[in-house]
């Protein structure tokens, strides 16, 4: 008989070890005489030995339960992810209110939760943090998986990616249609508690392909387009620009300074960048490589395309010009 305990599946166990441990505890604590597998355990244990004997009994029970765990799937990576986990930026400003809002929406068990905001505002980073949250991990004991969408992503390809993460036989060859993929995945996910996170969704195709694959599974996705959340009736959490204080904190993380140590130009730079997390990270990387805050401000006024940085993890946006064209939050020339 299988049952779930704390998100871990327990299977049939050898009962000899836990029964023997319980017998030790009962015999010492309650003065009874217990026979286990023909062996009689007496209660005439010296008082100074009773504590260690009870401890041994409890340890035997614990070891029996520990040994009964089913081995994790071979595809499960660190922190319980099915497949590769999302890469979080090394320099990340905490946004606890937003994390709490997304986690609460997920725990309320809606079919889908959308993290909505303009490009470069930090949606992907927020979703990655949420996927690693302990409350979310407890809720989805069968794992969390992270999929990359993007403009023009074929929904059939996304279904095949998910099937590979679940270790479904034959998934390498993909599926012929969305319907075929959904049928296979619905059977594999029946009774499973899995969070399916999809980053950077541009149209409704991926959502309709991955939505409601199983009653106990939830779809979490990031998008710039709030209408997509409305189409699939998803709970929405809006992500806006950083506060001025958070912007200075992020800039300080990139430049190795506290907010107090930053020059006055730092506040002007953050305001000029619209307090967008990605733009500030890009500018901070340039300062870390030797540019001054004033120099970066001058480059913004000269040409947004001159402000660029290779960040880790890599982003599709390479310059401030691209960020401006996508977000319309950075004043142009």
FENJO-V797328 format. One record per helix or strand. SS is the DSSP state (helix for helix, strand for strand). FROM is the first residue (numbers start at 1). LEN is the number of residues. If there is no record, write none. Layout:
ss | from | len
SS | FROM | LEN
SS | FROM | LEN
This chain:
ss | from | len
strand | 3 | 3
strand | 8 | 3
helix | 15 | 16
strand | 34 | 3
strand | 39 | 3
helix | 47 | 21
strand | 69 | 1
strand | 76 | 1
helix | 78 | 3
strand | 81 | 3
helix | 96 | 12
strand | 112 | 5
helix | 123 | 9
helix | 134 | 6
strand | 144 | 5
helix | 155 | 11
helix | 171 | 3
helix | 178 | 12
strand | 195 | 7
helix | 204 | 7
strand | 218 | 6
helix | 226 | 6
strand | 235 | 4
helix | 244 | 12
helix | 264 | 9
helix | 277 | 12
helix | 293 | 10
helix | 304 | 3
strand | 308 | 1
strand | 319 | 1
helix | 320 | 8
